[in-house]
């Protein structure tokens, strides 16, 4: 409130940000999967696809 930030943050949004930043920083997808508690690695692969698309976008710029 003191910073006057008026955005709505959710726990799910923080999880997504955490996972994406970890994969972008080079953390193993298996480690991220374990940290998030995913039962299937395919769930975690979604974050890897996001990071790959961001990298491709930056290369085009």
N, CA, C and O atoms as a Tripos MOL2 file, in Angstrom:
@<TRIPOS>MOLECULE
protein
  244   243    61     0     0
PROTEIN
NO_CHARGES

@<TRIPOS>ATOM
      1 N           0.8250   -1.1920    0.0000 N.3       1 UNK1
      2 CA          0.0000    0.0000    0.0000 C.3       1 UNK1
      3 C           0.8700    1.2570    0.0000 C.2       1 UNK1
      4 O           0.5640    2.2420   -0.6730 O.2       1 UNK1
      5 N           1.9630    1.2030    0.7700 N.am      2 UNK2
      6 CA          2.8430    2.3650    0.8310 C.3       2 UNK2
      7 C           3.4850    2.6560   -0.5260 C.2       2 UNK2
      8 O           3.7650    3.8090   -0.8520 O.2       2 UNK2
      9 N           3.7140    1.6040   -1.3130 N.am      3 UNK3
     10 CA          4.3360    1.7780   -2.6290 C.3       3 UNK3
     11 C           3.3090    2.1840   -3.6850 C.2       3 UNK3
     12 O           3.6670    2.5020   -4.8190 O.2       3 UNK3
     13 N           2.0340    2.1710   -3.3060 N.am      4 UNK4
     14 CA          0.9370    2.5310   -4.1950 C.3       4 UNK4
     15 C           0.8690    1.6480   -5.4330 C.2       4 UNK4
     16 O           0.6000    2.1230   -6.5370 O.2       4 UNK4
     17 N           1.1170    0.3570   -5.2350 N.am      5 UNK5
     18 CA          0.9800   -0.6120   -6.3180 C.3       5 UNK5
     19 C          -0.4560   -1.1070   -6.2860 C.2       5 UNK5
     20 O          -0.9100   -1.6580   -5.2840 O.2       5 UNK5
     21 N          -1.1630   -0.9090   -7.3800 N.am      6 UNK6
     22 CA         -2.5740   -1.2350   -7.4250 C.3       6 UNK6
     23 C          -2.8860   -2.4630   -8.2650 C.2       6 UNK6
     24 O          -4.0300   -2.6500   -8.6810 O.2       6 UNK6
     25 N          -1.8960   -3.2970   -8.5210 N.am      7 UNK7
     26 CA         -2.1210   -4.4960   -9.3140 C.3       7 UNK7
     27 C          -2.5330   -5.6510   -8.4150 C.2       7 UNK7
     28 O          -2.1540   -5.7220   -7.2460 O.2       7 UNK7
     29 N          -3.3150   -6.5510   -8.9890 N.am      8 UNK8
     30 CA         -3.7620   -7.7380   -8.2650 C.3       8 UNK8
     31 C          -2.7870   -8.8800   -8.5490 C.2       8 UNK8
     32 O          -2.6050   -9.2590   -9.7060 O.2       8 UNK8
     33 N          -2.1650   -9.4250   -7.5230 N.am      9 UNK9
     34 CA         -1.2270  -10.5280   -7.6650 C.3       9 UNK9
     35 C          -1.8570  -11.7900   -7.1100 C.2       9 UNK9
     36 O          -2.5900  -11.7560   -6.1220 O.2       9 UNK9
     37 N          -1.5590  -12.9070   -7.7640 N.am     10 UNK10
     38 CA         -2.0850  -14.1820   -7.2850 C.3      10 UNK10
     39 C          -0.9460  -15.1620   -7.0320 C.2      10 UNK10
     40 O           0.1480  -15.0150   -7.5770 O.2      10 UNK10
     41 N          -1.2130  -16.1410   -6.2160 N.am     11 UNK11
     42 CA         -0.2430  -17.1970   -5.9460 C.3      11 UNK11
     43 C           0.1240  -17.9150   -7.2420 C.2      11 UNK11
     44 O           1.2920  -18.2250   -7.4720 O.2      11 UNK11
     45 N          -0.8660  -18.1770   -8.0810 N.am     12 UNK12
     46 CA         -0.6200  -18.8570   -9.3570 C.3      12 UNK12
     47 C           0.3180  -18.0360  -10.2450 C.2      12 UNK12
     48 O           1.2030  -18.5920  -10.8960 O.2      12 UNK12
     49 N           0.1310  -16.7370  -10.2710 N.am     13 UNK13
     50 CA          1.0080  -15.8660  -11.0540 C.3      13 UNK13
     51 C           2.4480  -15.9160  -10.5620 C.2      13 UNK13
     52 O           3.3830  -15.9170  -11.3630 O.2      13 UNK13
     53 N           2.6240  -15.9580   -9.2500 N.am     14 UNK14
     54 CA          3.9680  -16.0700   -8.6870 C.3      14 UNK14
     55 C           4.6110  -17.3980   -9.0610 C.2      14 UNK14
     56 O           5.8050  -17.4460   -9.3600 O.2      14 UNK14
     57 N           3.8240  -18.4850   -9.0480 N.am     15 UNK15
     58 CA          4.3510  -19.8090   -9.4420 C.3      15 UNK15
     59 C           4.8280  -19.7840  -10.8910 C.2      15 UNK15
     60 O           5.9020  -20.2920  -11.2120 O.2      15 UNK15
     61 N           4.0100  -19.1820  -11.7660 N.am     16 UNK16
     62 CA          4.3820  -19.0990  -13.1840 C.3      16 UNK16
     63 C           5.6590  -18.2940  -13.3650 C.2      16 UNK16
     64 O           6.5540  -18.7000  -14.1080 O.2      16 UNK16
     65 N           5.7450  -17.1700  -12.6980 N.am     17 UNK17
     66 CA          6.9360  -16.3230  -12.7960 C.3      17 UNK17
     67 C           8.1570  -17.0580  -12.2660 C.2      17 UNK17
     68 O           9.2150  -17.0360  -12.8960 O.2      17 UNK17
     69 N           8.0230  -17.7080  -11.1190 N.am     18 UNK18
     70 CA          9.1230  -18.4580  -10.5270 C.3      18 UNK18
     71 C           9.6260  -19.5250  -11.4910 C.2      18 UNK18
     72 O          10.8280  -19.6280  -11.7340 O.2      18 UNK18
     73 N           8.7090  -20.3190  -12.0400 N.am     19 UNK19
     74 CA          9.0960  -21.4080  -12.9430 C.3      19 UNK19
     75 C           9.7890  -20.8720  -14.1960 C.2      19 UNK19
     76 O          10.8210  -21.3990  -14.6100 O.2      19 UNK19
     77 N           9.2310  -19.8400  -14.7880 N.am     20 UNK20
     78 CA          9.8080  -19.2690  -16.0040 C.3      20 UNK20
     79 C          11.1940  -18.6980  -15.7370 C.2      20 UNK20
     80 O          12.1080  -18.9170  -16.5320 O.2      20 UNK20
     81 N          11.3690  -17.9820  -14.6510 N.am     21 UNK21
     82 CA         12.6800  -17.4160  -14.3220 C.3      21 UNK21
     83 C          13.7080  -18.5030  -14.0140 C.2      21 UNK21
     84 O          14.8740  -18.3780  -14.3890 O.2      21 UNK21
     85 N          13.2840  -19.5620  -13.3370 N.am     22 UNK22
     86 CA         14.2100  -20.6460  -13.0200 C.3      22 UNK22
     87 C          14.7040  -21.3380  -14.2820 C.2      22 UNK22
     88 O          15.8990  -21.6040  -14.4110 O.2      22 UNK22
     89 N          13.8080  -21.6300  -15.2090 N.am     23 UNK23
     90 CA         14.2030  -22.2870  -16.4520 C.3      23 UNK23
     91 C          15.0680  -21.3560  -17.2880 C.2      23 UNK23
     92 O          16.0430  -21.8010  -17.8940 O.2      23 UNK23
     93 N          14.7310  -20.0820  -17.3320 N.am     24 UNK24
     94 CA         15.5350  -19.1070  -18.0740 C.3      24 UNK24
     95 C          16.9370  -18.9790  -17.4850 C.2      24 UNK24
     96 O          17.8950  -18.6960  -18.2040 O.2      24 UNK24
     97 N          17.0530  -19.1880  -16.1750 N.am     25 UNK25
     98 CA         18.3560  -19.0820  -15.5100 C.3      25 UNK25
     99 C          19.1800  -20.3640  -15.6470 C.2      25 UNK25
    100 O          20.3360  -20.4100  -15.2250 O.2      25 UNK25
    101 N          18.5860  -21.3980  -16.2360 N.am     26 UNK26
    102 CA         19.3340  -22.6250  -16.4680 C.3      26 UNK26
    103 C          19.0660  -23.7510  -15.4900 C.2      26 UNK26
    104 O          19.7290  -24.7870  -15.5480 O.2      26 UNK26
    105 N          18.1130  -23.5710  -14.5980 N.am     27 UNK27
    106 CA         17.7610  -24.6440  -13.6770 C.3      27 UNK27
    107 C          17.1470  -25.7920  -14.4680 C.2      27 UNK27
    108 O          16.3360  -25.5660  -15.3670 O.2      27 UNK27
    109 N          17.5230  -27.0020  -14.1430 N.am     28 UNK28
    110 CA         17.0170  -28.1900  -14.8170 C.3      28 UNK28
    111 C          15.4950  -28.2310  -14.7740 C.2      28 UNK28
    112 O          14.8770  -27.9150  -13.7580 O.2      28 UNK28
    113 N          14.9070  -28.6270  -15.8950 N.am     29 UNK29
    114 CA         13.4520  -28.7260  -15.9510 C.3      29 UNK29
    115 C          12.9480  -29.7530  -14.9420 C.2      29 UNK29
    116 O          11.8410  -29.6210  -14.4200 O.2      29 UNK29
    117 N          13.7530  -30.7720  -14.6670 N.am     30 UNK30
    118 CA         13.3700  -31.7810  -13.6830 C.3      30 UNK30
    119 C          13.3630  -31.1900  -12.2670 C.2      30 UNK30
    120 O          12.4990  -31.5190  -11.4540 O.2      30 UNK30
    121 N          14.3170  -30.3310  -11.9880 N.am     31 UNK31
    122 CA         14.3680  -29.6790  -10.6760 C.3      31 UNK31
    123 C          13.1730  -28.7440  -10.4990 C.2      31 UNK31
    124 O          12.5400  -28.7260   -9.4430 O.2      31 UNK31
    125 N          12.8730  -27.9770  -11.5310 N.am     32 UNK32
    126 CA         11.7280  -27.0620  -11.4630 C.3      32 UNK32
    127 C          10.4410  -27.8640  -11.2700 C.2      32 UNK32
    128 O           9.5630  -27.4690  -10.5030 O.2      32 UNK32
    129 N          10.3390  -28.9810  -11.9660 N.am     33 UNK33
    130 CA          9.1740  -29.8450  -11.8300 C.3      33 UNK33
    131 C           9.0010  -30.3160  -10.3890 C.2      33 UNK33
    132 O           7.8940  -30.3090   -9.8510 O.2      33 UNK33
    133 N          10.1030  -30.7220   -9.7770 N.am     34 UNK34
    134 CA         10.0620  -31.1740   -8.3800 C.3      34 UNK34
    135 C           9.6990  -30.0280   -7.4360 C.2      34 UNK34
    136 O           8.9050  -30.2020   -6.5120 O.2      34 UNK34
    137 N          10.2880  -28.8540   -7.6780 N.am     35 UNK35
    138 CA         10.0030  -27.7050   -6.8220 C.3      35 UNK35
    139 C           8.5330  -27.2920   -6.8750 C.2      35 UNK35
    140 O           7.9630  -26.8520   -5.8760 O.2      35 UNK35
    141 N           7.9290  -27.4400   -8.0520 N.am     36 UNK36
    142 CA          6.5250  -27.0630   -8.2130 C.3      36 UNK36
    143 C           5.5740  -28.1820   -7.8030 C.2      36 UNK36
    144 O           4.3720  -27.9600   -7.6560 O.2      36 UNK36
    145 N           6.1150  -29.3830   -7.6180 N.am     37 UNK37
    146 CA          5.2760  -30.5080   -7.2220 C.3      37 UNK37
    147 C           4.4870  -31.1160   -8.3590 C.2      37 UNK37
    148 O           3.4520  -31.7420   -8.1290 O.2      37 UNK37
    149 N           4.9620  -30.9400   -9.5950 N.am     38 UNK38
    150 CA          4.2670  -31.5330  -10.7350 C.3      38 UNK38
    151 C           4.4780  -33.0380  -10.7560 C.2      38 UNK38
    152 O           5.5870  -33.5160  -10.5130 O.2      38 UNK38
    153 N           3.4320  -33.7790  -11.0410 N.am     39 UNK39
    154 CA          3.5360  -35.2370  -11.1450 C.3      39 UNK39
    155 C           4.0210  -35.6550  -12.5290 C.2      39 UNK39
    156 O           4.6330  -36.7110  -12.6860 O.2      39 UNK39
    157 N           3.7470  -34.8340  -13.5160 N.am     40 UNK40
    158 CA          4.1110  -35.1440  -14.9010 C.3      40 UNK40
    159 C           5.0190  -34.0420  -15.4470 C.2      40 UNK40
    160 O           4.6960  -32.8590  -15.3390 O.2      40 UNK40
    161 N           6.1420  -34.4270  -16.0290 N.am     41 UNK41
    162 CA          7.1100  -33.4610  -16.5680 C.3      41 UNK41
    163 C           6.4930  -32.6290  -17.6940 C.2      41 UNK41
    164 O           6.9380  -31.5090  -17.9460 O.2      41 UNK41
    165 N           5.4750  -33.1600  -18.3730 N.am     42 UNK42
    166 CA          4.8290  -32.4230  -19.4640 C.3      42 UNK42
    167 C           4.1980  -31.1220  -18.9720 C.2      42 UNK42
    168 O           4.1200  -30.1440  -19.7160 O.2      42 UNK42
    169 N           3.7590  -31.1140  -17.7420 N.am     43 UNK43
    170 CA          3.1970  -29.8920  -17.1570 C.3      43 UNK43
    171 C           4.2710  -28.8190  -17.0700 C.2      43 UNK43
    172 O           4.0070  -27.6490  -17.3490 O.2      43 UNK43
    173 N           5.4690  -29.2080  -16.6880 N.am     44 UNK44
    174 CA          6.5680  -28.2620  -16.5360 C.3      44 UNK44
    175 C           7.1170  -27.8220  -17.8900 C.2      44 UNK44
    176 O           7.6410  -26.7150  -18.0120 O.2      44 UNK44
    177 N           7.0060  -28.6640  -18.8960 N.am     45 UNK45
    178 CA          7.5170  -28.3410  -20.2340 C.3      45 UNK45
    179 C           6.8460  -27.1040  -20.8140 C.2      45 UNK45
    180 O           7.4080  -26.4560  -21.6970 O.2      45 UNK45
    181 N           5.6670  -26.7700  -20.3380 N.am     46 UNK46
    182 CA          4.9760  -25.5560  -20.8050 C.3      46 UNK46
    183 C           5.8460  -24.3320  -20.5430 C.2      46 UNK46
    184 O           5.9260  -23.4300  -21.3770 O.2      46 UNK46
    185 N           6.5000  -24.3030  -19.3800 N.am     47 UNK47
    186 CA          7.3530  -23.1650  -19.0330 C.3      47 UNK47
    187 C           8.5880  -23.1040  -19.9250 C.2      47 UNK47
    188 O           9.0550  -22.0230  -20.2830 O.2      47 UNK47
    189 N           9.1130  -24.2740  -20.2800 N.am     48 UNK48
    190 CA         10.2730  -24.3160  -21.1740 C.3      48 UNK48
    191 C           9.8970  -23.7610  -22.5380 C.2      48 UNK48
    192 O          10.7040  -23.0710  -23.1610 O.2      48 UNK48
    193 N           8.7030  -24.0430  -23.0120 N.am     49 UNK49
    194 CA          8.2430  -23.5170  -24.3040 C.3      49 UNK49
    195 C           8.1250  -22.0020  -24.2520 C.2      49 UNK49
    196 O           8.4430  -21.3210  -25.2270 O.2      49 UNK49
    197 N           7.6730  -21.4730  -23.1320 N.am     50 UNK50
    198 CA          7.5660  -20.0170  -22.9690 C.3      50 UNK50
    199 C           8.9510  -19.3870  -23.0640 C.2      50 UNK50
    200 O           9.1350  -18.3810  -23.7480 O.2      50 UNK50
    201 N           9.9230  -19.9800  -22.3780 N.am     51 UNK51
    202 CA         11.2890  -19.4450  -22.3830 C.3      51 UNK51
    203 C          11.8780  -19.5270  -23.7860 C.2      51 UNK51
    204 O          12.5330  -18.5860  -24.2350 O.2      51 UNK51
    205 N          11.6570  -20.6340  -24.4810 N.am     52 UNK52
    206 CA         12.1600  -20.7800  -25.8480 C.3      52 UNK52
    207 C          11.5780  -19.7150  -26.7700 C.2      52 UNK52
    208 O          12.2990  -19.1350  -27.5810 O.2      52 UNK52
    209 N          10.2800  -19.4570  -26.6500 N.am     53 UNK53
    210 CA          9.6620  -18.4520  -27.5110 C.3      53 UNK53
    211 C          10.1760  -17.0540  -27.1870 C.2      53 UNK53
    212 O          10.3200  -16.2260  -28.0870 O.2      53 UNK53
    213 N          10.4500  -16.7820  -25.9300 N.am     54 UNK54
    214 CA         11.0190  -15.4700  -25.5550 C.3      54 UNK54
    215 C          12.4100  -15.3010  -26.1350 C.2      54 UNK54
    216 O          12.7570  -14.2230  -26.6190 O.2      54 UNK54
    217 N          13.2140  -16.3670  -26.0890 N.am     55 UNK55
    218 CA         14.5700  -16.3090  -26.6550 C.3      55 UNK55
    219 C          14.5390  -16.0760  -28.1480 C.2      55 UNK55
    220 O          15.3090  -15.2720  -28.6730 O.2      55 UNK55
    221 N          13.6420  -16.7830  -28.8420 N.am     56 UNK56
    222 CA         13.5100  -16.6020  -30.2960 C.3      56 UNK56
    223 C          13.0890  -15.1940  -30.6360 C.2      56 UNK56
    224 O          13.5800  -14.6080  -31.6010 O.2      56 UNK56
    225 N          12.1770  -14.6450  -29.8480 N.am     57 UNK57
    226 CA         11.7040  -13.2800  -30.0710 C.3      57 UNK57
    227 C          12.8480  -12.2810  -29.9200 C.2      57 UNK57
    228 O          12.9640  -11.3440  -30.7100 O.2      57 UNK57
    229 N          13.6870  -12.4760  -28.9130 N.am     58 UNK58
    230 CA         14.8130  -11.5730  -28.6770 C.3      58 UNK58
    231 C          15.8430  -11.6560  -29.8010 C.2      58 UNK58
    232 O          16.4530  -10.6460  -30.1530 O.2      58 UNK58
    233 N          16.0430  -12.8440  -30.3650 N.am     59 UNK59
    234 CA         17.0020  -13.0080  -31.4500 C.3      59 UNK59
    235 C          16.5430  -12.2620  -32.7080 C.2      59 UNK59
    236 O          17.3680  -11.7600  -33.4710 O.2      59 UNK59
    237 N          15.2340  -12.1930  -32.9170 N.am     60 UNK60
    238 CA         14.6970  -11.4950  -34.0860 C.3      60 UNK60
    239 C          14.8250   -9.9900  -33.9710 C.2      60 UNK60
    240 O          14.8580   -9.2900  -34.9830 O.2      60 UNK60
    241 N          14.8970   -9.4830  -32.7520 N.am     61 UNK61
    242 CA         14.9510   -8.0240  -32.5340 C.3      61 UNK61
    243 C          16.3250   -7.4680  -32.7690 C.2      61 UNK61
    244 O          16.5360   -6.2630  -32.6280 O.2      61 UNK61
@<TRIPOS>BOND
     1     1     2 1
     2     2     3 1
     3     3     4 2
     4     3     5 am
     5     5     6 1
     6     6     7 1
     7     7     8 2
     8     7     9 am
     9     9    10 1
    10    10    11 1
    11    11    12 2
    12    11    13 am
    13    13    14 1
    14    14    15 1
    15    15    16 2
    16    15    17 am
    17    17    18 1
    18    18    19 1
    19    19    20 2
    20    19    21 am
    21    21    22 1
    22    22    23 1
    23    23    24 2
    24    23    25 am
    25    25    26 1
    26    26    27 1
    27    27    28 2
    28    27    29 am
    29    29    30 1
    30    30    31 1
    31    31    32 2
    32    31    33 am
    33    33    34 1
    34    34    35 1
    35    35    36 2
    36    35    37 am
    37    37    38 1
    38    38    39 1
    39    39    40 2
    40    39    41 am
    41    41    42 1
    42    42    43 1
    43    43    44 2
    44    43    45 am
    45    45    46 1
    46    46    47 1
    47    47    48 2
    48    47    49 am
    49    49    50 1
    50    50    51 1
    51    51    52 2
    52    51    53 am
    53    53    54 1
    54    54    55 1
    55    55    56 2
    56    55    57 am
    57    57    58 1
    58    58    59 1
    59    59    60 2
    60    59    61 am
    61    61    62 1
    62    62    63 1
    63    63    64 2
    64    63    65 am
    65    65    66 1
    66    66    67 1
    67    67    68 2
    68    67    69 am
    69    69    70 1
    70    70    71 1
    71    71    72 2
    72    71    73 am
    73    73    74 1
    74    74    75 1
    75    75    76 2
    76    75    77 am
    77    77    78 1
    78    78    79 1
    79    79    80 2
    80    79    81 am
    81    81    82 1
    82    82    83 1
    83    83    84 2
    84    83    85 am
    85    85    86 1
    86    86    87 1
    87    87    88 2
    88    87    89 am
    89    89    90 1
    90    90    91 1
    91    91    92 2
    92    91    93 am
    93    93    94 1
    94    94    95 1
    95    95    96 2
    96    95    97 am
    97    97    98 1
    98    98    99 1
    99    99   100 2
   100    99   101 am
   101   101   102 1
   102   102   103 1
   103   103   104 2
   104   103   105 am
   105   105   106 1
   106   106   107 1
   107   107   108 2
   108   107   109 am
   109   109   110 1
   110   110   111 1
   111   111   112 2
   112   111   113 am
   113   113   114 1
   114   114   115 1
   115   115   116 2
   116   115   117 am
   117   117   118 1
   118   118   119 1
   119   119   120 2
   120   119   121 am
   121   121   122 1
   122   122   123 1
   123   123   124 2
   124   123   125 am
   125   125   126 1
   126   126   127 1
   127   127   128 2
   128   127   129 am
   129   129   130 1
   130   130   131 1
   131   131   132 2
   132   131   133 am
   133   133   134 1
   134   134   135 1
   135   135   136 2
   136   135   137 am
   137   137   138 1
   138   138   139 1
   139   139   140 2
   140   139   141 am
   141   141   142 1
   142   142   143 1
   143   143   144 2
   144   143   145 am
   145   145   146 1
   146   146   147 1
   147   147   148 2
   148   147   149 am
   149   149   150 1
   150   150   151 1
   151   151   152 2
   152   151   153 am
   153   153   154 1
   154   154   155 1
   155   155   156 2
   156   155   157 am
   157   157   158 1
   158   158   159 1
   159   159   160 2
   160   159   161 am
   161   161   162 1
   162   162   163 1
   163   163   164 2
   164   163   165 am
   165   165   166 1
   166   166   167 1
   167   167   168 2
   168   167   169 am
   169   169   170 1
   170   170   171 1
   171   171   172 2
   172   171   173 am
   173   173   174 1
   174   174   175 1
   175   175   176 2
   176   175   177 am
   177   177   178 1
   178   178   179 1
   179   179   180 2
   180   179   181 am
   181   181   182 1
   182   182   183 1
   183   183   184 2
   184   183   185 am
   185   185   186 1
   186   186   187 1
   187   187   188 2
   188   187   189 am
   189   189   190 1
   190   190   191 1
   191   191   192 2
   192   191   193 am
   193   193   194 1
   194   194   195 1
   195   195   196 2
   196   195   197 am
   197   197   198 1
   198   198   199 1
   199   199   200 2
   200   199   201 am
   201   201   202 1
   202   202   203 1
   203   203   204 2
   204   203   205 am
   205   205   206 1
   206   206   207 1
   207   207   208 2
   208   207   209 am
   209   209   210 1
   210   210   211 1
   211   211   212 2
   212   211   213 am
   213   213   214 1
   214   214   215 1
   215   215   216 2
   216   215   217 am
   217   217   218 1
   218   218   219 1
   219   219   220 2
   220   219   221 am
   221   221   222 1
   222   222   223 1
   223   223   224 2
   224   223   225 am
   225   225   226 1
   226   226   227 1
   227   227   228 2
   228   227   229 am
   229   229   230 1
   230   230   231 1
   231   231   232 2
   232   231   233 am
   233   233   234 1
   234   234   235 1
   235   235   236 2
   236   235   237 am
   237   237   238 1
   238   238   239 1
   239   239   240 2
   240   239   241 am
   241   241   242 1
   242   242   243 1
   243   243   244 2
@<TRIPOS>SUBSTRUCTURE
     1 UNK1         2 RESIDUE 1 A UNK
     2 UNK2         6 RESIDUE 1 A UNK
     3 UNK3        10 RESIDUE 1 A UNK
     4 UNK4        14 RESIDUE 1 A UNK
     5 UNK5        18 RESIDUE 1 A UNK
     6 UNK6        22 RESIDUE 1 A UNK
     7 UNK7        26 RESIDUE 1 A UNK
     8 UNK8        30 RESIDUE 1 A UNK
     9 UNK9        34 RESIDUE 1 A UNK
    10 UNK10       38 RESIDUE 1 A UNK
    11 UNK11       42 RESIDUE 1 A UNK
    12 UNK12       46 RESIDUE 1 A UNK
    13 UNK13       50 RESIDUE 1 A UNK
    14 UNK14       54 RESIDUE 1 A UNK
    15 UNK15       58 RESIDUE 1 A UNK
    16 UNK16       62 RESIDUE 1 A UNK
    17 UNK17       66 RESIDUE 1 A UNK
    18 UNK18       70 RESIDUE 1 A UNK
    19 UNK19       74 RESIDUE 1 A UNK
    20 UNK20       78 RESIDUE 1 A UNK
    21 UNK21       82 RESIDUE 1 A UNK
    22 UNK22       86 RESIDUE 1 A UNK
    23 UNK23       90 RESIDUE 1 A UNK
    24 UNK24       94 RESIDUE 1 A UNK
    25 UNK25       98 RESIDUE 1 A UNK
    26 UNK26      102 RESIDUE 1 A UNK
    27 UNK27      106 RESIDUE 1 A UNK
    28 UNK28      110 RESIDUE 1 A UNK
    29 UNK29      114 RESIDUE 1 A UNK
    30 UNK30      118 RESIDUE 1 A UNK
    31 UNK31      122 RESIDUE 1 A UNK
    32 UNK32      126 RESIDUE 1 A UNK
    33 UNK33      130 RESIDUE 1 A UNK
    34 UNK34      134 RESIDUE 1 A UNK
    35 UNK35      138 RESIDUE 1 A UNK
    36 UNK36      142 RESIDUE 1 A UNK
    37 UNK37      146 RESIDUE 1 A UNK
    38 UNK38      150 RESIDUE 1 A UNK
    39 UNK39      154 RESIDUE 1 A UNK
    40 UNK40      158 RESIDUE 1 A UNK
    41 UNK41      162 RESIDUE 1 A UNK
    42 UNK42      166 RESIDUE 1 A UNK
    43 UNK43      170 RESIDUE 1 A UNK
    44 UNK44      174 RESIDUE 1 A UNK
    45 UNK45      178 RESIDUE 1 A UNK
    46 UNK46      182 RESIDUE 1 A UNK
    47 UNK47      186 RESIDUE 1 A UNK
    48 UNK48      190 RESIDUE 1 A UNK
    49 UNK49      194 RESIDUE 1 A UNK
    50 UNK50      198 RESIDUE 1 A UNK
    51 UNK51      202 RESIDUE 1 A UNK
    52 UNK52      206 RESIDUE 1 A UNK
    53 UNK53      210 RESIDUE 1 A UNK
    54 UNK54      214 RESIDUE 1 A UNK
    55 UNK55      218 RESIDUE 1 A UNK
    56 UNK56      222 RESIDUE 1 A UNK
    57 UNK57      226 RESIDUE 1 A UNK
    58 UNK58      230 RESIDUE 1 A UNK
    59 UNK59      234 RESIDUE 1 A UNK
    60 UNK60      238 RESIDUE 1 A UNK
    61 UNK61      242 RESIDUE 1 A UNK
